[in-house]
Amino acid sequence: MQRLSAPEAVAAIRSGQQVFVQGGAATPNALLAALTDRAPELTDVGVVHFHTEGPAPHLAPEMAPHFRHRALFIGANARTAVNEGRADYVPVFLSDVPELFSTGVLPLDAALINVTPPDAHGFCSLGTSVDAALAATHAATTVIAQLNPSMPRTLGDSFIHVDDIDFAVEVDQPPHEHHPAPIGDVERRIGELVAELVPDGGTLQMGIGSIPTAVGMSLLDKRDLGIHTELFTDPVLDLVEAGVVTGAAKEINRYKIVTAFLMGSQRLYDFVNDNPMIEMRPVDYTNDTTVIRRFRRMVAVNSAISIDLTGQVSADSIGTRFYSGVGGQMDFMRGAALSPEGRAIIALPSTAAGGTVSRIVPVLAEGAGVVTSRAHVRTVVTEFGIAELFGRSVRERAEALIGLAHPDFRDELRHEARRRYHV
Protein backbone atom coordinates (compact mmCIF):
# COMPACT_ATOMS: atom_id res chain seq x y z
CA MET A 1 0.00 0.00 0.00
CA GLN A 2 1.41 3.35 -1.07
CA ARG A 3 0.32 6.48 0.81
CA LEU A 4 -0.27 9.44 -1.48
CA SER A 5 -2.25 12.64 -1.79
CA ALA A 6 -5.73 12.35 -3.30
CA PRO A 7 -4.67 13.79 -6.71
CA GLU A 8 -1.69 11.44 -6.83
CA ALA A 9 -3.83 8.43 -5.93
CA VAL A 10 -6.46 8.94 -8.62
CA ALA A 11 -3.79 9.62 -11.25
CA ALA A 12 -3.82 5.87 -11.86
CA ILE A 13 -7.29 6.12 -13.47
CA ARG A 14 -7.30 6.40 -17.24
CA SER A 15 -9.83 7.37 -19.91
CA GLY A 16 -12.26 4.61 -20.80
CA GLN A 17 -11.85 2.78 -17.50
CA GLN A 18 -14.67 1.81 -15.16
CA VAL A 19 -14.55 2.87 -11.50
CA PHE A 20 -16.62 1.68 -8.54
CA VAL A 21 -17.40 4.24 -5.82
CA GLN A 22 -18.46 3.12 -2.35
CA GLY A 23 -21.74 4.79 -1.49
CA GLY A 24 -24.12 5.86 1.24
CA ALA A 25 -22.62 7.31 4.39
CA ALA A 26 -19.20 6.01 3.31
CA THR A 27 -18.98 7.95 0.04
CA PRO A 28 -15.24 8.76 -0.45
CA ASN A 29 -15.78 12.39 -1.30
CA ALA A 30 -12.11 13.41 -1.23
CA LEU A 31 -11.24 10.81 -3.86
CA LEU A 32 -14.33 11.60 -5.94
CA ALA A 33 -13.47 15.32 -5.91
CA ALA A 34 -9.88 14.62 -6.92
CA LEU A 35 -11.04 12.40 -9.76
CA THR A 36 -13.45 15.06 -11.01
CA ASP A 37 -10.66 17.65 -10.90
CA ARG A 38 -8.93 15.55 -13.54
CA ALA A 39 -11.89 15.86 -15.91
CA PRO A 40 -10.09 17.92 -18.61
CA GLU A 41 -7.64 15.05 -19.19
CA LEU A 42 -10.23 12.22 -19.05
CA THR A 43 -12.98 10.99 -21.37
CA ASP A 44 -15.58 8.27 -21.06
CA VAL A 45 -14.76 7.13 -17.53
CA GLY A 46 -17.53 4.89 -16.19
CA VAL A 47 -18.52 5.57 -12.57
CA VAL A 48 -20.47 2.73 -10.94
CA HIS A 49 -22.23 3.09 -7.61
CA PHE A 50 -25.41 2.91 -5.58
CA HIS A 51 -26.64 6.22 -4.19
CA THR A 52 -23.94 8.50 -2.83
CA GLU A 53 -24.10 11.15 -0.15
CA GLY A 54 -22.56 14.60 -0.33
CA PRO A 55 -21.46 16.44 -3.46
CA ALA A 56 -21.57 14.52 -6.71
CA PRO A 57 -19.40 16.67 -8.99
CA HIS A 58 -19.06 13.90 -11.58
CA LEU A 59 -22.80 14.22 -12.27
CA ALA A 60 -22.76 17.90 -13.26
CA PRO A 61 -23.95 18.51 -16.86
CA GLU A 62 -20.54 19.83 -17.94
CA MET A 63 -18.96 16.53 -16.87
CA ALA A 64 -20.93 14.46 -19.40
CA PRO A 65 -18.02 14.11 -21.89
CA HIS A 66 -15.71 12.97 -19.10
CA PHE A 67 -17.76 10.72 -16.77
CA ARG A 68 -20.80 8.53 -17.30
CA HIS A 69 -22.46 7.20 -14.18
CA ARG A 70 -23.94 3.69 -14.17
CA ALA A 71 -26.54 3.74 -11.38
CA LEU A 72 -27.24 0.48 -9.58
CA PHE A 73 -29.70 2.48 -7.46
CA ILE A 74 -30.61 6.09 -8.28
CA GLY A 75 -29.88 8.54 -5.52
CA ALA A 76 -31.35 12.02 -5.34
CA ASN A 77 -28.16 13.59 -6.67
CA ALA A 78 -28.19 11.29 -9.75
CA ARG A 79 -31.88 11.50 -10.64
CA THR A 80 -31.63 14.45 -13.02
CA ALA A 81 -28.59 13.04 -14.82
CA VAL A 82 -30.32 9.69 -15.37
CA ASN A 83 -33.52 11.23 -16.65
CA GLU A 84 -31.67 13.64 -18.93
CA GLY A 85 -29.72 10.77 -20.47
CA ARG A 86 -26.34 11.77 -19.04
CA ALA A 87 -26.23 8.68 -16.80
CA ASP A 88 -27.52 5.12 -17.10
CA TYR A 89 -29.80 3.12 -14.80
CA VAL A 90 -29.20 -0.61 -14.32
CA PRO A 91 -32.31 -2.45 -13.04
CA VAL A 92 -30.92 -5.20 -10.82
CA PHE A 93 -31.83 -7.01 -7.62
CA LEU A 94 -29.54 -5.86 -4.85
CA SER A 95 -28.61 -9.47 -4.10
CA ASP A 96 -27.25 -9.87 -7.64
CA VAL A 97 -24.88 -6.88 -7.67
CA PRO A 98 -21.79 -8.64 -6.23
CA GLU A 99 -22.11 -11.23 -9.01
CA LEU A 100 -21.95 -8.45 -11.62
CA PHE A 101 -18.46 -7.65 -10.35
CA SER A 102 -17.17 -11.14 -9.56
CA THR A 103 -18.15 -12.55 -12.96
CA GLY A 104 -16.91 -9.56 -14.94
CA VAL A 105 -20.32 -8.66 -16.32
CA LEU A 106 -19.43 -5.20 -14.97
CA PRO A 107 -15.61 -5.22 -15.06
CA LEU A 108 -13.95 -2.79 -12.67
CA ASP A 109 -10.61 -1.14 -13.32
CA ALA A 110 -10.61 0.68 -9.98
CA ALA A 111 -12.52 0.92 -6.70
CA LEU A 112 -12.67 4.06 -4.57
CA ILE A 113 -13.43 3.20 -0.94
CA ASN A 114 -13.51 4.82 2.50
CA VAL A 115 -12.15 2.65 5.30
CA THR A 116 -10.75 2.69 8.81
CA PRO A 117 -6.99 2.81 9.31
CA PRO A 118 -5.48 -0.67 9.54
CA ASP A 119 -5.56 -2.50 12.85
CA ALA A 120 -2.57 -4.33 14.36
CA HIS A 121 -3.08 -7.16 11.88
CA GLY A 122 -3.29 -4.90 8.84
CA PHE A 123 -7.06 -5.07 8.32
CA CYS A 124 -9.20 -2.04 7.43
CA SER A 125 -12.96 -2.04 8.00
CA LEU A 126 -15.33 -0.91 5.26
CA GLY A 127 -17.32 0.80 8.00
CA THR A 128 -20.85 1.85 7.18
CA SER A 129 -21.16 0.25 3.72
CA VAL A 130 -20.16 -3.33 2.96
CA ASP A 131 -23.09 -3.99 0.52
CA ALA A 132 -21.30 -4.68 -2.79
CA ALA A 133 -18.16 -2.73 -1.88
CA LEU A 134 -16.42 -5.86 -0.63
CA ALA A 135 -17.01 -7.63 -3.95
CA ALA A 136 -15.85 -4.53 -5.81
CA THR A 137 -12.55 -4.43 -3.94
CA HIS A 138 -11.93 -8.08 -4.79
CA ALA A 139 -12.79 -7.57 -8.47
CA ALA A 140 -11.11 -4.22 -9.16
CA THR A 141 -7.66 -4.11 -10.71
CA THR A 142 -6.69 -1.10 -8.57
CA VAL A 143 -8.02 -0.28 -5.10
CA ILE A 144 -7.74 3.31 -3.87
CA ALA A 145 -8.76 3.97 -0.27
CA GLN A 146 -9.37 6.85 2.05
CA LEU A 147 -7.87 5.88 5.42
CA ASN A 148 -10.34 7.58 7.72
CA PRO A 149 -10.13 7.44 11.54
CA SER A 150 -13.66 8.88 11.77
CA MET A 151 -15.11 5.85 10.01
CA PRO A 152 -16.62 3.42 12.57
CA ARG A 153 -14.90 0.05 12.71
CA THR A 154 -17.72 -2.34 11.97
CA LEU A 155 -17.34 -6.09 12.41
CA GLY A 156 -18.41 -9.12 10.41
CA ASP A 157 -17.50 -9.68 6.76
CA SER A 158 -16.34 -6.09 6.44
CA PHE A 159 -12.56 -6.15 6.19
CA ILE A 160 -9.94 -5.59 3.52
CA HIS A 161 -6.22 -6.08 4.18
CA VAL A 162 -3.69 -3.34 3.46
CA ASP A 163 -1.97 -5.71 1.02
CA ASP A 164 -5.11 -5.48 -1.15
CA ILE A 165 -5.02 -1.66 -1.21
CA ASP A 166 -2.82 -0.13 -3.89
CA PHE A 167 -3.00 3.55 -2.97
CA ALA A 168 -4.16 5.17 0.26
CA VAL A 169 -5.05 8.76 1.13
CA GLU A 170 -5.27 9.89 4.75
CA VAL A 171 -8.42 11.87 5.50
CA ASP A 172 -10.49 12.56 8.61
CA GLN A 173 -14.12 12.95 7.56
CA PRO A 174 -17.08 11.67 9.62
CA PRO A 175 -19.56 9.52 7.71
CA HIS A 176 -22.47 11.42 6.24
CA GLU A 177 -25.37 11.72 8.66
CA HIS A 178 -28.96 11.06 7.67
CA HIS A 179 -31.91 12.26 9.75
CA PRO A 180 -35.43 10.94 9.06
CA ALA A 181 -38.21 13.23 7.93
CA PRO A 182 -40.79 14.29 10.52
CA ILE A 183 -43.57 11.81 11.20
CA GLY A 184 -47.11 12.96 10.39
CA ASP A 185 -50.46 11.47 11.33
CA VAL A 186 -50.58 9.36 8.16
CA GLU A 187 -47.20 7.77 8.76
CA ARG A 188 -47.98 7.27 12.44
CA ARG A 189 -51.17 5.39 11.63
CA ILE A 190 -49.39 3.21 9.04
CA GLY A 191 -46.73 2.44 11.61
CA GLU A 192 -49.38 1.35 14.12
CA LEU A 193 -51.06 -0.93 11.60
CA VAL A 194 -47.81 -2.53 10.50
CA ALA A 195 -46.82 -3.08 14.14
CA GLU A 196 -50.00 -5.12 14.62
CA LEU A 197 -48.59 -7.60 12.11
CA VAL A 198 -45.23 -8.01 13.87
CA PRO A 199 -45.18 -10.92 16.35
CA ASP A 200 -42.96 -11.19 19.41
CA GLY A 201 -39.79 -12.97 18.37
CA GLY A 202 -40.15 -11.79 14.76
CA THR A 203 -37.18 -10.83 12.58
CA LEU A 204 -37.49 -7.49 10.81
CA GLN A 205 -36.33 -5.91 7.59
CA MET A 206 -37.05 -2.19 7.33
CA GLY A 207 -35.69 0.47 5.03
CA ILE A 208 -35.16 4.18 5.44
CA GLY A 209 -37.72 6.97 5.58
CA SER A 210 -40.70 8.18 7.53
CA ILE A 211 -42.72 4.94 7.40
CA PRO A 212 -39.93 2.70 8.76
CA THR A 213 -39.36 5.31 11.44
CA ALA A 214 -43.06 5.26 12.34
CA VAL A 215 -43.05 1.47 12.41
CA GLY A 216 -40.11 1.50 14.80
CA MET A 217 -41.90 3.93 17.11
CA SER A 218 -44.88 1.56 17.23
CA LEU A 219 -42.94 -1.54 18.24
CA LEU A 220 -41.99 -0.57 21.77
CA ASP A 221 -44.37 -3.11 23.34
CA LYS A 222 -42.83 -6.05 21.44
CA ARG A 223 -40.36 -8.57 22.81
CA ASP A 224 -37.20 -10.22 21.48
CA LEU A 225 -37.32 -8.87 17.96
CA GLY A 226 -34.44 -9.59 15.62
CA ILE A 227 -32.98 -7.61 12.72
CA HIS A 228 -31.88 -9.03 9.38
CA THR A 229 -31.91 -6.26 6.84
CA GLU A 230 -29.99 -4.59 4.04
CA LEU A 231 -30.12 -1.21 5.81
CA PHE A 232 -29.83 -0.33 9.50
CA THR A 233 -31.00 3.11 10.73
CA ASP A 234 -31.58 5.03 13.97
CA PRO A 235 -35.09 3.64 14.67
CA VAL A 236 -33.54 0.20 15.07
CA LEU A 237 -31.02 1.63 17.54
CA ASP A 238 -33.93 3.09 19.51
CA LEU A 239 -35.45 -0.40 19.74
CA VAL A 240 -32.15 -1.90 20.89
CA GLU A 241 -31.82 0.68 23.64
CA ALA A 242 -35.44 0.04 24.69
CA GLY A 243 -34.71 -3.68 25.05
CA VAL A 244 -37.10 -4.60 22.24
CA VAL A 245 -34.47 -5.83 19.77
CA THR A 246 -32.40 -8.59 21.34
CA GLY A 247 -32.09 -11.12 18.54
CA ALA A 248 -32.71 -13.87 21.10
CA ALA A 249 -35.35 -15.62 18.96
CA LYS A 250 -33.50 -15.54 15.63
CA GLU A 251 -33.02 -18.90 13.99
CA ILE A 252 -29.62 -17.93 12.56
CA ASN A 253 -27.14 -15.18 13.52
CA ARG A 254 -28.79 -15.16 16.95
CA TYR A 255 -28.24 -12.04 19.05
CA LYS A 256 -26.76 -10.26 16.01
CA ILE A 257 -28.08 -7.31 14.01
CA VAL A 258 -27.16 -8.32 10.47
CA THR A 259 -27.02 -5.60 7.84
CA ALA A 260 -25.20 -4.65 4.63
CA PHE A 261 -25.01 -0.91 5.14
CA LEU A 262 -26.19 1.71 7.59
CA MET A 263 -27.06 5.37 7.60
CA GLY A 264 -28.11 7.64 10.41
CA SER A 265 -26.85 9.97 13.09
CA GLN A 266 -23.42 10.18 14.68
CA ARG A 267 -25.05 8.45 17.64
CA LEU A 268 -25.68 5.44 15.40
CA TYR A 269 -22.09 5.45 14.12
CA ASP A 270 -20.78 5.58 17.70
CA PHE A 271 -23.02 2.63 18.61
CA VAL A 272 -21.84 0.36 15.80
CA ASN A 273 -18.16 1.15 16.30
CA ASP A 274 -16.37 -2.07 17.31
CA ASN A 275 -19.73 -3.49 18.51
CA PRO A 276 -19.94 -7.30 18.30
CA MET A 277 -23.74 -7.08 18.17
CA ILE A 278 -23.46 -5.60 14.66
CA GLU A 279 -22.55 -8.05 11.91
CA MET A 280 -21.94 -6.47 8.52
CA ARG A 281 -22.46 -8.78 5.56
CA PRO A 282 -22.51 -8.30 1.77
CA VAL A 283 -25.86 -8.03 0.03
CA ASP A 284 -25.54 -11.46 -1.54
CA TYR A 285 -25.94 -12.76 2.01
CA THR A 286 -28.34 -10.28 3.63
CA ASN A 287 -30.63 -10.31 0.60
CA ASP A 288 -30.33 -13.99 -0.28
CA THR A 289 -33.87 -15.40 -0.35
CA THR A 290 -32.62 -18.78 0.89
CA VAL A 291 -31.21 -17.05 3.97
CA ILE A 292 -34.23 -14.80 4.57
CA ARG A 293 -36.72 -17.68 4.48
CA ARG A 294 -34.86 -19.44 7.33
CA PHE A 295 -36.31 -16.97 9.82
CA ARG A 296 -39.59 -18.46 10.97
CA ARG A 297 -41.28 -15.10 11.58
CA MET A 298 -39.65 -12.89 9.00
CA VAL A 299 -41.40 -9.54 8.55
CA ALA A 300 -40.35 -7.47 5.54
CA VAL A 301 -41.65 -3.89 5.31
CA ASN A 302 -41.22 -2.11 1.98
CA SER A 303 -42.87 0.84 0.28
CA ALA A 304 -44.09 1.81 -3.18
CA ILE A 305 -44.67 4.78 -5.42
CA SER A 306 -47.99 3.33 -6.57
CA ILE A 307 -49.95 0.09 -6.68
CA ASP A 308 -52.63 -0.82 -9.20
CA LEU A 309 -55.92 -2.57 -8.48
CA THR A 310 -54.46 -5.95 -9.46
CA GLY A 311 -51.61 -5.60 -6.95
CA GLN A 312 -48.72 -4.61 -9.21
CA VAL A 313 -46.23 -2.45 -7.31
CA SER A 314 -44.22 0.31 -8.95
CA ALA A 315 -41.31 1.38 -6.77
CA ASP A 316 -38.46 2.53 -9.03
CA SER A 317 -40.12 5.01 -11.39
CA ILE A 318 -42.90 7.55 -11.74
CA GLY A 319 -44.20 6.65 -15.15
CA THR A 320 -41.20 6.76 -17.46
CA ARG A 321 -39.20 8.94 -15.06
CA PHE A 322 -36.71 6.80 -13.15
CA TYR A 323 -36.73 7.60 -9.46
CA SER A 324 -34.78 5.09 -7.35
CA GLY A 325 -34.11 1.44 -8.17
CA VAL A 326 -35.18 -2.16 -7.81
CA GLY A 327 -33.03 -2.46 -4.70
CA GLY A 328 -33.80 -5.26 -2.29
CA GLN A 329 -37.58 -5.10 -2.27
CA MET A 330 -38.14 -8.32 -4.20
CA ASP A 331 -35.36 -10.13 -2.33
CA PHE A 332 -37.13 -9.55 0.97
CA MET A 333 -40.69 -9.73 -0.28
CA ARG A 334 -40.14 -13.21 -1.64
CA GLY A 335 -37.97 -14.34 1.27
CA ALA A 336 -40.54 -13.23 3.83
CA ALA A 337 -43.37 -14.84 1.85
CA LEU A 338 -41.50 -18.16 1.95
CA SER A 339 -40.84 -17.87 5.70
CA PRO A 340 -43.13 -20.31 7.60
CA GLU A 341 -44.90 -17.54 9.54
CA GLY A 342 -43.54 -14.63 7.53
CA ARG A 343 -45.11 -11.36 6.48
CA ALA A 344 -44.32 -9.57 3.21
CA ILE A 345 -45.72 -6.06 3.61
CA ILE A 346 -46.03 -3.13 1.21
CA ALA A 347 -46.78 -0.02 3.28
CA LEU A 348 -47.54 3.32 1.66
CA PRO A 349 -49.61 6.47 2.18
CA SER A 350 -52.83 6.42 0.21
CA THR A 351 -52.01 9.71 -1.55
CA ALA A 352 -49.11 11.79 -2.85
CA ALA A 353 -48.56 15.42 -3.86
CA GLY A 354 -50.33 16.85 -0.85
CA GLY A 355 -53.34 14.59 -1.18
CA THR A 356 -54.04 15.46 -4.82
CA VAL A 357 -52.92 12.14 -6.30
CA SER A 358 -53.96 8.62 -5.33
CA ARG A 359 -51.17 6.09 -4.95
CA ILE A 360 -53.72 3.33 -5.50
CA VAL A 361 -54.51 3.50 -9.21
CA PRO A 362 -56.64 1.58 -11.73
CA VAL A 363 -53.56 0.84 -13.85
CA LEU A 364 -49.94 1.85 -13.47
CA ALA A 365 -48.83 4.89 -15.43
CA GLU A 366 -47.32 4.29 -18.86
CA GLY A 367 -43.71 3.23 -18.43
CA ALA A 368 -43.95 2.60 -14.68
CA GLY A 369 -41.65 -0.21 -13.60
CA VAL A 370 -43.19 -3.24 -11.88
CA VAL A 371 -40.70 -3.96 -9.10
CA THR A 372 -42.97 -6.42 -7.28
CA SER A 373 -45.36 -8.42 -9.41
CA ARG A 374 -49.00 -8.97 -8.54
CA ALA A 375 -48.24 -12.62 -7.73
CA HIS A 376 -45.58 -11.64 -5.19
CA VAL A 377 -47.63 -9.09 -3.28
CA ARG A 378 -49.11 -10.44 -0.06
CA THR A 379 -50.09 -7.71 2.43
CA VAL A 380 -50.73 -4.03 1.67
CA VAL A 381 -51.10 -1.32 4.32
CA THR A 382 -52.19 2.31 4.08
CA GLU A 383 -53.46 4.61 6.79
CA PHE A 384 -56.95 3.26 6.03
CA GLY A 385 -56.26 -0.36 6.85
CA ILE A 386 -54.73 -3.69 5.88
CA ALA A 387 -55.51 -5.75 2.78
CA GLU A 388 -54.49 -9.39 2.41
CA LEU A 389 -54.07 -10.18 -1.31
CA PHE A 390 -52.54 -13.66 -1.27
CA GLY A 391 -54.84 -16.12 -3.02
CA ARG A 392 -57.38 -13.47 -3.95
CA SER A 393 -58.73 -12.92 -7.45
CA VAL A 394 -58.25 -9.70 -9.40
CA ARG A 395 -61.83 -8.70 -8.60
CA GLU A 396 -61.32 -9.38 -4.88
CA ARG A 397 -58.01 -7.54 -4.89
CA ALA A 398 -59.59 -4.49 -6.50
CA GLU A 399 -62.29 -4.38 -3.85
CA ALA A 400 -59.76 -4.74 -1.03
CA LEU A 401 -57.41 -2.09 -2.39
CA ILE A 402 -60.21 0.40 -2.98
CA GLY A 403 -60.90 0.07 0.73
CA LEU A 404 -57.33 1.25 1.41
CA ALA A 405 -57.59 4.27 -0.90
CA HIS A 406 -58.34 7.78 0.30
CA PRO A 407 -62.13 8.36 0.33
CA ASP A 408 -61.74 11.20 -2.18
CA PHE A 409 -60.65 8.70 -4.85
CA ARG A 410 -62.79 5.66 -4.08
CA ASP A 411 -65.69 6.51 -6.39
CA GLU A 412 -63.37 6.97 -9.33
CA LEU A 413 -61.55 3.74 -8.50
CA ARG A 414 -64.85 1.84 -8.25
CA HIS A 415 -65.88 3.17 -11.65
CA GLU A 416 -62.60 2.04 -13.22
CA ALA A 417 -62.76 -1.31 -11.41
CA ARG A 418 -66.21 -1.96 -12.92
CA ARG A 419 -65.04 -0.90 -16.35
CA ARG A 420 -61.77 -2.78 -16.38
CA TYR A 421 -62.14 -5.71 -13.99
CA HIS A 422 -65.94 -6.33 -13.81
CA VAL A 423 -66.09 -5.53 -10.12
Residue pairs with C-beta under 8 A, 6 or more apart in sequence:
1 162
1 163
1 165
1 166
1 167
1 168
2 166
2 167
2 168
3 147
3 167
3 168
3 169
3 170
4 167
4 168
4 169
5 169
6 30
6 31
6 33
6 34
6 169
6 171
7 34
7 37
7 38
8 167
9 31
9 34
9 144
9 167
9 168
9 169
10 31
10 34
10 35
10 38
10 112
10 144
11 38
12 110
12 142
12 144
12 166
12 167
13 19
13 35
13 38
13 42
13 45
13 109
13 110
13 142
14 42
14 109
15 41
15 42
15 43
15 44
15 45
16 43
16 44
16 45
17 45
17 46
17 109
17 110
18 45
18 46
18 47
18 48
18 70
18 106
18 107
18 108
18 109
18 110
19 35
19 45
19 46
19 47
19 48
19 108
19 109
19 110
19 111
19 112
20 48
20 49
20 101
20 108
20 110
20 111
20 112
20 133
20 136
20 140
21 27
21 28
21 31
21 32
21 47
21 48
21 49
21 52
21 111
21 112
22 28
22 49
22 111
22 112
22 113
22 114
22 126
22 129
22 133
22 136
23 49
23 50
23 51
23 52
23 53
23 75
23 129
23 131
23 133
23 261
24 50
24 51
24 52
24 53
24 128
24 129
24 131
24 176
24 261
24 262
24 263
25 53
25 127
25 128
25 129
25 175
25 176
25 177
25 178
25 261
25 262
25 263
25 264
25 269
26 113
26 114
26 126
26 127
26 128
26 129
26 133
26 151
26 175
26 261
27 52
27 53
27 54
27 114
27 176
28 112
28 113
28 114
28 145
28 146
29 54
29 55
29 173
30 146
30 169
30 171
30 173
31 112
31 114
31 144
31 146
31 169
32 52
32 55
32 56
32 57
32 58
32 112
33 55
33 57
35 45
35 58
35 112
36 57
36 58
36 63
36 67
39 63
39 66
39 67
40 66
42 66
42 67
43 65
43 66
44 65
44 66
44 68
45 66
45 67
45 68
46 67
46 68
46 69
46 70
47 58
47 67
47 68
47 69
47 70
48 69
48 70
48 72
48 106
48 108
48 136
49 69
49 71
49 72
50 71
50 72
50 73
50 75
50 131
50 132
50 325
51 73
51 74
51 75
51 76
51 77
51 78
52 75
52 77
52 78
53 75
53 176
53 178
53 263
54 176
55 77
56 75
56 77
56 78
57 63
58 66
58 67
58 69
59 67
59 69
59 77
59 78
59 80
59 81
59 86
59 87
61 81
61 84
61 86
64 86
68 86
68 87
68 88
69 78
69 81
69 82
69 86
69 87
69 88
70 87
70 88
70 90
70 106
71 78
71 82
71 87
71 88
71 89
71 90
71 325
72 90
72 92
72 97
72 132
72 325
73 94
73 324
73 325
73 326
73 327
74 82
74 89
74 316
74 322
74 323
74 324
74 325
78 87
79 322
79 323
81 87
82 88
82 89
82 322
83 321
83 322
89 322
89 325
91 316
91 325
91 326
91 369
92 100
92 325
92 326
93 287
93 326
93 328
93 330
93 331
94 131
94 230
94 260
94 283
94 287
94 326
94 327
94 328
94 331
95 283
95 284
95 287
95 288
95 289
95 328
95 331
96 284
97 131
97 132
97 135
97 283
97 284
98 132
98 134
98 135
98 282
98 283
98 284
99 105
99 135
99 284
100 106
100 132
101 108
101 132
101 135
101 136
101 138
101 139
101 140
102 135
102 138
102 139
104 139
107 139
108 136
108 139
108 140
108 141
109 140
109 141
109 142
110 140
110 141
110 142
110 143
110 144
111 133
111 136
111 137
111 139
111 140
111 142
111 143
111 144
112 144
112 145
113 126
113 133
113 136
113 137
113 143
113 144
113 145
113 146
113 160
114 127
114 145
114 146
114 148
114 151
114 173
115 124
115 125
115 126
115 127
115 145
115 146
115 147
115 148
115 151
115 160
115 165
116 124
116 125
116 127
116 147
116 148
116 149
116 151
116 152
116 153
117 124
117 147
117 148
117 149
118 124
118 147
118 161
118 162
119 153
122 161
122 162
122 163
123 159
123 160
123 161
123 162
124 145
124 147
124 159
124 160
124 161
124 162
124 165
125 151
125 152
125 153
125 154
125 155
125 158
125 159
126 133
126 134
126 137
126 154
126 158
126 159
126 160
126 280
127 148
127 151
127 152
127 153
127 154
127 158
127 175
128 151
128 152
128 154
128 175
128 261
128 262
128 263
128 269
128 272
129 260
129 261
129 262
130 154
130 156
130 157
130 158
130 260
130 261
130 280
130 281
130 282
131 230
131 260
131 261
131 282
131 283
132 282
132 283
134 157
134 158
134 160
134 282
135 282
135 284
137 143
137 160
137 164
138 164
142 166
142 167
143 160
143 164
143 165
143 166
143 167
144 165
144 166
144 167
144 168
144 169
145 160
145 165
145 167
145 168
145 169
146 168
146 169
146 170
146 171
146 173
147 168
147 169
147 170
147 171
148 171
148 172
148 173
149 172
150 172
150 173
150 174
150 175
151 175
152 175
152 269
152 270
152 272
152 273
152 274
153 273
153 274
154 262
154 272
154 273
154 275
154 278
154 280
155 274
155 275
155 276
155 278
155 279
155 280
156 258
156 278
156 279
156 280
156 281
157 279
157 280
157 281
157 282
157 285
158 280
162 168
174 266
174 269
175 269
176 263
177 264
177 265
177 266
178 208
178 233
178 263
178 264
178 265
179 264
179 265
180 208
180 209
180 210
180 213
180 233
180 234
180 235
181 209
181 210
181 213
182 210
183 191
183 210
183 213
183 214
183 217
184 210
185 383
186 349
186 350
186 383
187 210
187 211
187 213
187 214
187 349
188 214
188 217
188 218
189 383
190 211
190 214
190 215
190 347
190 348
190 349
190 381
190 382
190 383
191 211
191 213
191 214
191 215
191 216
191 217
191 218
192 214
192 218
193 347
193 381
193 383
193 385
193 386
194 211
194 215
194 218
194 301
194 345
194 347
194 381
195 215
195 218
195 219
195 222
196 386
197 299
197 343
197 345
197 379
197 381
197 386
198 204
198 215
198 219
198 222
198 225
198 299
198 343
199 297
199 299
199 341
200 222
200 223
200 224
200 225
200 249
201 223
201 224
201 225
201 226
201 248
201 249
201 297
202 222
202 225
202 226
202 249
202 297
202 298
202 299
202 343
203 225
203 226
203 227
203 228
203 249
203 250
203 251
203 295
203 297
203 298
203 299
204 225
204 226
204 227
204 228
204 229
204 236
204 299
204 301
205 227
205 228
205 229
205 230
205 292
205 298
205 299
205 300
205 301
205 302
205 332
205 336
206 212
206 215
206 216
206 229
206 231
206 233
206 235
206 236
206 301
207 229
207 230
207 231
207 301
207 302
207 303
208 231
208 233
208 263
209 303
211 301
211 303
211 347
211 348
211 349
212 233
212 235
212 301
213 233
213 234
213 235
215 235
215 301
215 347
216 235
216 236
216 238
216 239
217 235
217 238
219 225
219 239
219 244
220 239
220 242
220 244
222 244
223 244
224 246
224 247
224 248
224 249
225 239
225 244
225 245
225 246
225 247
225 249
226 245
226 246
226 247
226 248
226 249
226 250
226 254
226 257
226 295
227 236
227 245
227 247
227 257
227 258
227 259
228 250
228 253
228 258
228 259
228 286
228 291
228 292
228 295
228 298
229 236
229 258
229 259
229 260
229 286
230 259
230 260
230 261
230 283
230 286
230 287
230 327
230 328
230 331
230 332
231 259
231 260
231 261
231 262
231 263
232 257
232 259
232 261
232 262
232 264
232 268
232 272
232 278
233 262
233 263
233 264
233 268
234 264
234 265
234 267
234 268
236 245
236 257
237 264
237 267
237 268
237 271
239 245
240 257
240 271
240 277
245 257
246 255
247 253
247 254
247 255
247 256
247 257
247 277
248 254
248 255
249 297
250 256
250 295
251 294
251 295
251 296
252 291
252 294
252 295
253 279
255 277
256 277
256 278
256 279
257 277
257 278
257 279
258 279
258 281
258 285
258 286
259 278
259 279
259 280
259 281
259 286
260 280
260 281
260 282
260 283
260 285
260 286
260 287
261 280
262 268
262 272
271 278
272 278
283 328
285 291
286 328
287 328
287 331
287 332
287 335
288 331
288 335
289 331
289 334
289 335
289 338
290 335
291 335
292 298
292 300
292 331
292 332
292 334
292 335
292 336
292 338
292 339
293 335
293 336
293 338
293 339
293 342
294 339
295 339
295 342
296 339
296 340
296 341
296 342
297 339
297 340
297 341
297 342
297 343
298 335
298 336
298 339
298 342
298 343
299 336
299 342
299 343
299 345
300 332
300 333
300 335
300 336
300 342
300 343
300 344
300 345
301 345
301 347
302 315
302 329
302 332
302 333
302 345
302 346
302 347
302 372
303 315
303 346
303 347
303 348
304 313
304 314
304 315
304 346
304 348
304 359
304 371
304 372
305 314
305 315
305 316
305 317
305 318
305 323
305 348
305 352
305 359
305 368
306 313
306 314
306 359
306 360
306 361
306 364
306 365
306 368
307 313
307 314
307 346
307 348
307 359
307 360
307 361
307 377
307 380
307 401
308 360
308 361
308 362
308 363
308 364
309 360
309 361
309 362
309 363
309 394
309 397
309 398
309 401
309 402
309 413
309 416
309 417
309 420
309 421
310 374
310 394
310 397
310 398
310 421
311 374
311 377
311 380
311 389
311 397
311 401
312 364
312 370
312 372
312 373
312 374
312 377
313 329
313 346
313 370
313 371
313 372
313 373
313 377
314 364
314 365
314 368
314 369
314 370
314 371
315 324
315 326
315 327
315 329
315 369
315 371
315 372
316 322
316 323
316 324
316 325
316 326
316 327
316 369
316 371
317 323
317 367
317 368
317 369
318 365
318 368
319 365
319 366
319 367
319 368
320 366
320 367
320 368
321 367
322 369
326 369
326 371
327 371
329 371
329 372
330 371
330 372
330 376
332 344
333 344
333 346
333 372
333 376
333 377
333 378
334 344
334 376
335 342
336 342
336 343
336 344
336 345
336 378
337 344
337 376
337 378
337 390
343 378
343 379
344 376
344 377
344 378
344 379
345 378
345 379
345 380
345 381
346 372
346 377
346 379
346 380
346 381
347 380
347 381
347 382
348 359
348 380
348 381
348 382
349 359
349 382
349 383
350 358
350 359
350 360
350 382
350 383
350 384
350 404
350 405
350 406
350 409
351 357
351 358
351 359
351 406
351 408
351 409
352 358
352 359
355 406
355 408
358 405
358 406
358 408
358 409
358 412
358 413
359 382
360 382
360 401
360 402
360 404
360 405
360 409
360 413
361 413
362 413
362 416
362 417
362 420
363 420
364 370
374 397
377 389
378 388
378 389
378 390
379 386
379 387
379 388
379 389
379 390
380 386
380 387
380 389
380 400
380 401
380 404
381 387
381 404
382 404
382 405
384 403
384 404
384 405
384 406
385 403
385 404
386 404
387 397
387 400
387 401
387 403
387 404
388 400
389 397
389 400
389 401
392 400
394 421
395 417
395 421
395 422
395 423
398 413
398 417
398 421
398 423
399 417
399 423
401 413
402 410
402 413
402 414
402 417
405 413
414 423
417 423
